[in-house]
C-alpha cells in the first residue's frame, strides 16, 4: 500500500491529477521491463557487475 509520501500527483487548476502509466502512452515500457527482468533472471548467483555489463 502506498502512503501519501509515495503518491505522485500533479495539481492543475485546483484539481489533483494522478500520474498514471497507460498502455496507450507508456506501452513501450513493457519491452524495457521484460528485458531488465530477463537480465536479472539470468544473473541469479552472479556478481552485480555482470548484471550491469549486460543491462
PDB file with one MODEL, atoms N, CA, C and O in Angstrom:
MODEL        1
ATOM      1  N   UNK A   1       0.843  -1.180   0.000  1.00  0.00           N
ATOM      2  CA  UNK A   1       0.000   0.000   0.000  1.00  0.00           C
ATOM      3  C   UNK A   1       0.887   1.242   0.000  1.00  0.00           C
ATOM      4  O   UNK A   1       1.855   1.320   0.756  1.00  0.00           O
ATOM      5  N   UNK A   2       0.558   2.196  -0.836  1.00  0.00           N
ATOM      6  CA  UNK A   2       1.323   3.435  -0.906  1.00  0.00           C
ATOM      7  C   UNK A   2       0.847   4.423   0.149  1.00  0.00           C
ATOM      8  O   UNK A   2      -0.348   4.556   0.416  1.00  0.00           O
ATOM      9  N   UNK A   3       1.798   5.096   0.728  1.00  0.00           N
ATOM     10  CA  UNK A   3       1.445   6.167   1.657  1.00  0.00           C
ATOM     11  C   UNK A   3       1.415   7.475   0.871  1.00  0.00           C
ATOM     12  O   UNK A   3       1.802   7.500  -0.297  1.00  0.00           O
ATOM     13  N   UNK A   4       0.968   8.540   1.486  1.00  0.00           N
ATOM     14  CA  UNK A   4       0.863   9.822   0.788  1.00  0.00           C
ATOM     15  C   UNK A   4       2.221  10.308   0.297  1.00  0.00           C
ATOM     16  O   UNK A   4       2.294  11.026  -0.700  1.00  0.00           O
ATOM     17  N   UNK A   5       3.295   9.928   0.979  1.00  0.00           N
ATOM     18  CA  UNK A   5       4.620  10.370   0.535  1.00  0.00           C
ATOM     19  C   UNK A   5       5.056   9.671  -0.750  1.00  0.00           C
ATOM     20  O   UNK A   5       5.953  10.160  -1.437  1.00  0.00           O
ATOM     21  N   UNK A   6       4.435   8.527  -1.091  1.00  0.00           N
ATOM     22  CA  UNK A   6       4.772   7.803  -2.313  1.00  0.00           C
ATOM     23  C   UNK A   6       3.867   8.172  -3.484  1.00  0.00           C
ATOM     24  O   UNK A   6       4.160   7.818  -4.626  1.00  0.00           O
ATOM     25  N   UNK A   7       2.799   8.864  -3.221  1.00  0.00           N
ATOM     26  CA  UNK A   7       1.862   9.225  -4.281  1.00  0.00           C
ATOM     27  C   UNK A   7       2.473  10.276  -5.194  1.00  0.00           C
ATOM     28  O   UNK A   7       3.167  11.185  -4.738  1.00  0.00           O
ATOM     29  N   UNK A   8       2.211  10.143  -6.475  1.00  0.00           N
ATOM     30  CA  UNK A   8       2.679  11.133  -7.442  1.00  0.00           C
ATOM     31  C   UNK A   8       1.444  11.833  -7.994  1.00  0.00           C
ATOM     32  O   UNK A   8       0.635  11.249  -8.714  1.00  0.00           O
ATOM     33  N   UNK A   9       1.332  13.093  -7.633  1.00  0.00           N
ATOM     34  CA  UNK A   9       0.159  13.871  -8.015  1.00  0.00           C
ATOM     35  C   UNK A   9       0.613  15.218  -8.565  1.00  0.00           C
ATOM     36  O   UNK A   9       1.561  15.827  -8.068  1.00  0.00           O
ATOM     37  N   UNK A  10      -0.073  15.658  -9.583  1.00  0.00           N
ATOM     38  CA  UNK A  10       0.168  16.985 -10.135  1.00  0.00           C
ATOM     39  C   UNK A  10      -1.115  17.781  -9.930  1.00  0.00           C
ATOM     40  O   UNK A  10      -2.213  17.259 -10.125  1.00  0.00           O
ATOM     41  N   UNK A  11      -0.979  19.011  -9.548  1.00  0.00           N
ATOM     42  CA  UNK A  11      -2.153  19.854  -9.323  1.00  0.00           C
ATOM     43  C   UNK A  11      -2.323  20.808 -10.495  1.00  0.00           C
ATOM     44  O   UNK A  11      -1.410  21.560 -10.837  1.00  0.00           O
ATOM     45  N   UNK A  12      -3.502  20.767 -11.104  1.00  0.00           N
ATOM     46  CA  UNK A  12      -3.828  21.650 -12.231  1.00  0.00           C
ATOM     47  C   UNK A  12      -5.161  22.312 -11.955  1.00  0.00           C
ATOM     48  O   UNK A  12      -6.171  21.652 -11.713  1.00  0.00           O
ATOM     49  N   UNK A  13      -5.137  23.619 -11.997  1.00  0.00           N
ATOM     50  CA  UNK A  13      -6.366  24.405 -11.810  1.00  0.00           C
ATOM     51  C   UNK A  13      -7.127  23.966 -10.564  1.00  0.00           C
ATOM     52  O   UNK A  13      -8.351  23.839 -10.587  1.00  0.00           O
ATOM     53  N   UNK A  14      -6.392  23.736  -9.478  1.00  0.00           N
ATOM     54  CA  UNK A  14      -7.036  23.370  -8.227  1.00  0.00           C
ATOM     55  C   UNK A  14      -7.489  21.931  -8.138  1.00  0.00           C
ATOM     56  O   UNK A  14      -8.158  21.561  -7.173  1.00  0.00           O
ATOM     57  N   UNK A  15      -7.142  21.098  -9.123  1.00  0.00           N
ATOM     58  CA  UNK A  15      -7.541  19.690  -9.103  1.00  0.00           C
ATOM     59  C   UNK A  15      -6.298  18.804  -9.058  1.00  0.00           C
ATOM     60  O   UNK A  15      -5.279  19.107  -9.678  1.00  0.00           O
ATOM     61  N   UNK A  16      -6.401  17.724  -8.328  1.00  0.00           N
ATOM     62  CA  UNK A  16      -5.309  16.765  -8.242  1.00  0.00           C
ATOM     63  C   UNK A  16      -5.426  15.783  -9.406  1.00  0.00           C
ATOM     64  O   UNK A  16      -6.468  15.157  -9.595  1.00  0.00           O
ATOM     65  N   UNK A  17      -4.350  15.653 -10.182  1.00  0.00           N
ATOM     66  CA  UNK A  17      -4.317  14.726 -11.311  1.00  0.00           C
ATOM     67  C   UNK A  17      -3.231  13.693 -11.010  1.00  0.00           C
ATOM     68  O   UNK A  17      -2.051  14.027 -10.899  1.00  0.00           O
ATOM     69  N   UNK A  18      -3.649  12.445 -10.882  1.00  0.00           N
ATOM     70  CA  UNK A  18      -2.728  11.365 -10.528  1.00  0.00           C
ATOM     71  C   UNK A  18      -1.876  11.009 -11.744  1.00  0.00           C
ATOM     72  O   UNK A  18      -2.377  10.929 -12.866  1.00  0.00           O
ATOM     73  N   UNK A  19      -0.585  10.799 -11.505  1.00  0.00           N
ATOM     74  CA  UNK A  19       0.341  10.402 -12.563  1.00  0.00           C
ATOM     75  C   UNK A  19       0.246   8.893 -12.737  1.00  0.00           C
ATOM     76  O   UNK A  19       0.741   8.140 -11.898  1.00  0.00           O
ATOM     77  N   UNK A  20      -0.379   8.448 -13.808  1.00  0.00           N
ATOM     78  CA  UNK A  20      -0.584   7.018 -14.060  1.00  0.00           C
ATOM     79  C   UNK A  20       0.073   6.606 -15.365  1.00  0.00           C
ATOM     80  O   UNK A  20       0.165   7.395 -16.306  1.00  0.00           O
ATOM     81  N   UNK A  21       0.522   5.379 -15.410  1.00  0.00           N
ATOM     82  CA  UNK A  21       1.000   4.810 -16.661  1.00  0.00           C
ATOM     83  C   UNK A  21      -0.201   4.278 -17.423  1.00  0.00           C
ATOM     84  O   UNK A  21      -1.091   3.661 -16.838  1.00  0.00           O
ATOM     85  N   UNK A  22      -0.228   4.515 -18.727  1.00  0.00           N
ATOM     86  CA  UNK A  22      -1.305   3.985 -19.556  1.00  0.00           C
ATOM     87  C   UNK A  22      -0.703   3.149 -20.676  1.00  0.00           C
ATOM     88  O   UNK A  22       0.422   3.396 -21.113  1.00  0.00           O
ATOM     89  N   UNK A  23      -1.453   2.169 -21.132  1.00  0.00           N
ATOM     90  CA  UNK A  23      -0.958   1.317 -22.223  1.00  0.00           C
ATOM     91  C   UNK A  23      -0.742   2.127 -23.490  1.00  0.00           C
ATOM     92  O   UNK A  23       0.206   1.882 -24.235  1.00  0.00           O
ATOM     93  N   UNK A  24      -1.607   3.077 -23.732  1.00  0.00           N
ATOM     94  CA  UNK A  24      -1.519   3.859 -24.960  1.00  0.00           C
ATOM     95  C   UNK A  24      -0.248   4.714 -24.979  1.00  0.00           C
ATOM     96  O   UNK A  24       0.467   4.735 -25.981  1.00  0.00           O
ATOM     97  N   UNK A  25       0.031   5.406 -23.897  1.00  0.00           N
ATOM     98  CA  UNK A  25       1.165   6.317 -23.844  1.00  0.00           C
ATOM     99  C   UNK A  25       2.458   5.638 -23.434  1.00  0.00           C
ATOM    100  O   UNK A  25       3.525   6.000 -23.928  1.00  0.00           O
ATOM    101  N   UNK A  26       2.386   4.666 -22.547  1.00  0.00           N
ATOM    102  CA  UNK A  26       3.589   4.078 -21.959  1.00  0.00           C
ATOM    103  C   UNK A  26       3.773   2.600 -22.283  1.00  0.00           C
ATOM    104  O   UNK A  26       4.594   1.935 -21.653  1.00  0.00           O
ATOM    105  N   UNK A  27       3.043   2.085 -23.231  1.00  0.00           N
ATOM    106  CA  UNK A  27       3.092   0.660 -23.565  1.00  0.00           C
ATOM    107  C   UNK A  27       4.478   0.161 -23.934  1.00  0.00           C
ATOM    108  O   UNK A  27       4.799  -1.007 -23.717  1.00  0.00           O
ATOM    109  N   UNK A  28       5.300   1.040 -24.490  1.00  0.00           N
ATOM    110  CA  UNK A  28       6.652   0.636 -24.885  1.00  0.00           C
ATOM    111  C   UNK A  28       7.527   0.303 -23.679  1.00  0.00           C
ATOM    112  O   UNK A  28       8.564  -0.338 -23.845  1.00  0.00           O
ATOM    113  N   UNK A  29       7.148   0.712 -22.489  1.00  0.00           N
ATOM    114  CA  UNK A  29       7.917   0.390 -21.283  1.00  0.00           C
ATOM    115  C   UNK A  29       7.896  -1.110 -20.992  1.00  0.00           C
ATOM    116  O   UNK A  29       8.809  -1.627 -20.347  1.00  0.00           O
ATOM    117  N   UNK A  30       6.881  -1.802 -21.455  1.00  0.00           N
ATOM    118  CA  UNK A  30       6.759  -3.235 -21.190  1.00  0.00           C
ATOM    119  C   UNK A  30       7.976  -3.988 -21.726  1.00  0.00           C
ATOM    120  O   UNK A  30       8.516  -4.864 -21.050  1.00  0.00           O
ATOM    121  N   UNK A  31       8.402  -3.646 -22.933  1.00  0.00           N
ATOM    122  CA  UNK A  31       9.574  -4.298 -23.516  1.00  0.00           C
ATOM    123  C   UNK A  31      10.830  -4.055 -22.704  1.00  0.00           C
ATOM    124  O   UNK A  31      11.636  -4.964 -22.508  1.00  0.00           O
ATOM    125  N   UNK A  32      10.996  -2.825 -22.230  1.00  0.00           N
ATOM    126  CA  UNK A  32      12.157  -2.494 -21.397  1.00  0.00           C
ATOM    127  C   UNK A  32      12.138  -3.314 -20.112  1.00  0.00           C
ATOM    128  O   UNK A  32      13.161  -3.861 -19.700  1.00  0.00           O
ATOM    129  N   UNK A  33      10.973  -3.394 -19.484  1.00  0.00           N
ATOM    130  CA  UNK A  33      10.850  -4.133 -18.227  1.00  0.00           C
ATOM    131  C   UNK A  33      11.137  -5.614 -18.441  1.00  0.00           C
ATOM    132  O   UNK A  33      11.807  -6.240 -17.619  1.00  0.00           O
ATOM    133  N   UNK A  34      10.637  -6.179 -19.537  1.00  0.00           N
ATOM    134  CA  UNK A  34      10.878  -7.591 -19.818  1.00  0.00           C
ATOM    135  C   UNK A  34      12.370  -7.859 -20.022  1.00  0.00           C
ATOM    136  O   UNK A  34      12.889  -8.876 -19.563  1.00  0.00           O
ATOM    137  N   UNK A  35      13.050  -6.953 -20.703  1.00  0.00           N
ATOM    138  CA  UNK A  35      14.499  -7.112 -20.930  1.00  0.00           C
ATOM    139  C   UNK A  35      15.256  -7.063 -19.603  1.00  0.00           C
ATOM    140  O   UNK A  35      16.141  -7.882 -19.356  1.00  0.00           O
ATOM    141  N   UNK A  36      14.904  -6.101 -18.754  1.00  0.00           N
ATOM    142  CA  UNK A  36      15.584  -5.986 -17.461  1.00  0.00           C
ATOM    143  C   UNK A  36      15.348  -7.220 -16.598  1.00  0.00           C
ATOM    144  O   UNK A  36      16.274  -7.720 -15.960  1.00  0.00           O
ATOM    145  N   UNK A  37      14.109  -7.713 -16.576  1.00  0.00           N
ATOM    146  CA  UNK A  37      13.812  -8.913 -15.788  1.00  0.00           C
ATOM    147  C   UNK A  37      14.578 -10.119 -16.303  1.00  0.00           C
ATOM    148  O   UNK A  37      15.051 -10.937 -15.513  1.00  0.00           O
ATOM    149  N   UNK A  38      14.707 -10.239 -17.621  1.00  0.00           N
ATOM    150  CA  UNK A  38      15.450 -11.361 -18.193  1.00  0.00           C
ATOM    151  C   UNK A  38      16.905 -11.309 -17.770  1.00  0.00           C
ATOM    152  O   UNK A  38      17.485 -12.343 -17.439  1.00  0.00           O
ATOM    153  N   UNK A  39      17.505 -10.133 -17.773  1.00  0.00           N
ATOM    154  CA  UNK A  39      18.902  -9.994 -17.356  1.00  0.00           C
ATOM    155  C   UNK A  39      19.053 -10.424 -15.900  1.00  0.00           C
ATOM    156  O   UNK A  39      19.991 -11.146 -15.560  1.00  0.00           O
ATOM    157  N   UNK A  40      18.145  -9.989 -15.050  1.00  0.00           N
ATOM    158  CA  UNK A  40      18.246 -10.352 -13.633  1.00  0.00           C
ATOM    159  C   UNK A  40      17.988 -11.840 -13.409  1.00  0.00           C
ATOM    160  O   UNK A  40      18.614 -12.455 -12.546  1.00  0.00           O
ATOM    161  N   UNK A  41      17.076 -12.417 -14.176  1.00  0.00           N
ATOM    162  CA  UNK A  41      16.838 -13.859 -14.033  1.00  0.00           C
ATOM    163  C   UNK A  41      18.072 -14.655 -14.439  1.00  0.00           C
ATOM    164  O   UNK A  41      18.423 -15.639 -13.787  1.00  0.00           O
ATOM    165  N   UNK A  42      18.726 -14.231 -15.511  1.00  0.00           N
ATOM    166  CA  UNK A  42      19.934 -14.920 -15.982  1.00  0.00           C
ATOM    167  C   UNK A  42      21.095 -14.717 -15.013  1.00  0.00           C
ATOM    168  O   UNK A  42      22.042 -15.503 -14.996  1.00  0.00           O
ATOM    169  N   UNK A  43      21.019 -13.663 -14.211  1.00  0.00           N
ATOM    170  CA  UNK A  43      22.123 -13.328 -13.328  1.00  0.00           C
ATOM    171  C   UNK A  43      22.048 -13.902 -11.935  1.00  0.00           C
ATOM    172  O   UNK A  43      22.871 -13.560 -11.085  1.00  0.00           O
ATOM    173  N   UNK A  44      21.092 -14.759 -11.677  1.00  0.00           N
ATOM    174  CA  UNK A  44      20.982 -15.340 -10.342  1.00  0.00           C
ATOM    175  C   UNK A  44      22.284 -16.054 -10.002  1.00  0.00           C
ATOM    176  O   UNK A  44      22.738 -16.926 -10.742  1.00  0.00           O
ATOM    177  N   UNK A  45      22.880 -15.672  -8.869  1.00  0.00           N
ATOM    178  CA  UNK A  45      24.126 -16.268  -8.411  1.00  0.00           C
ATOM    179  C   UNK A  45      25.372 -15.602  -8.974  1.00  0.00           C
ATOM    180  O   UNK A  45      26.487 -15.999  -8.633  1.00  0.00           O
ATOM    181  N   UNK A  46      25.207 -14.589  -9.837  1.00  0.00           N
ATOM    182  CA  UNK A  46      26.358 -13.898 -10.417  1.00  0.00           C
ATOM    183  C   UNK A  46      26.599 -12.585  -9.681  1.00  0.00           C
ATOM    184  O   UNK A  46      25.765 -12.140  -8.892  1.00  0.00           O
ATOM    185  N   UNK A  47      27.737 -11.980  -9.945  1.00  0.00           N
ATOM    186  CA  UNK A  47      28.062 -10.695  -9.334  1.00  0.00           C
ATOM    187  C   UNK A  47      27.255  -9.572  -9.978  1.00  0.00           C
ATOM    188  O   UNK A  47      26.885  -9.651 -11.149  1.00  0.00           O
ATOM    189  N   UNK A  48      26.990  -8.540  -9.207  1.00  0.00           N
ATOM    190  CA  UNK A  48      26.241  -7.387  -9.695  1.00  0.00           C
ATOM    191  C   UNK A  48      26.914  -6.770 -10.925  1.00  0.00           C
ATOM    192  O   UNK A  48      26.240  -6.297 -11.840  1.00  0.00           O
ATOM    193  N   UNK A  49      28.242  -6.780 -10.935  1.00  0.00           N
ATOM    194  CA  UNK A  49      28.992  -6.233 -12.069  1.00  0.00           C
ATOM    195  C   UNK A  49      28.566  -6.919 -13.382  1.00  0.00           C
ATOM    196  O   UNK A  49      28.429  -6.258 -14.411  1.00  0.00           O
ATOM    197  N   UNK A  50      28.360  -8.234 -13.340  1.00  0.00           N
ATOM    198  CA  UNK A  50      27.941  -8.986 -14.513  1.00  0.00           C
ATOM    199  C   UNK A  50      26.595  -8.456 -15.013  1.00  0.00           C
ATOM    200  O   UNK A  50      26.395  -8.263 -16.212  1.00  0.00           O
ATOM    201  N   UNK A  51      25.683  -8.224 -14.074  1.00  0.00           N
ATOM    202  CA  UNK A  51      24.354  -7.726 -14.451  1.00  0.00           C
ATOM    203  C   UNK A  51      24.454  -6.358 -15.109  1.00  0.00           C
ATOM    204  O   UNK A  51      23.804  -6.103 -16.123  1.00  0.00           O
ATOM    205  N   UNK A  52      25.266  -5.480 -14.534  1.00  0.00           N
ATOM    206  CA  UNK A  52      25.380  -4.110 -15.057  1.00  0.00           C
ATOM    207  C   UNK A  52      26.012  -4.097 -16.439  1.00  0.00           C
ATOM    208  O   UNK A  52      25.690  -3.229 -17.250  1.00  0.00           O
ATOM    209  N   UNK A  53      26.886  -5.018 -16.721  1.00  0.00           N
ATOM    210  CA  UNK A  53      27.515  -5.075 -18.025  1.00  0.00           C
ATOM    211  C   UNK A  53      26.536  -5.508 -19.105  1.00  0.00           C
ATOM    212  O   UNK A  53      26.741  -5.200 -20.280  1.00  0.00           O
ATOM    213  N   UNK A  54      25.479  -6.215 -18.731  1.00  0.00           N
ATOM    214  CA  UNK A  54      24.500  -6.704 -19.680  1.00  0.00           C
ATOM    215  C   UNK A  54      23.241  -5.854 -19.760  1.00  0.00           C
ATOM    216  O   UNK A  54      22.429  -6.040 -20.666  1.00  0.00           O
ATOM    217  N   UNK A  55      23.068  -4.926 -18.828  1.00  0.00           N
ATOM    218  CA  UNK A  55      21.871  -4.086 -18.762  1.00  0.00           C
ATOM    219  C   UNK A  55      21.803  -3.075 -19.776  1.00  0.00           C
ATOM    220  O   UNK A  55      20.841  -2.308 -19.819  1.00  0.00           O
TER     221      UNK A  55
ENDMDL
END
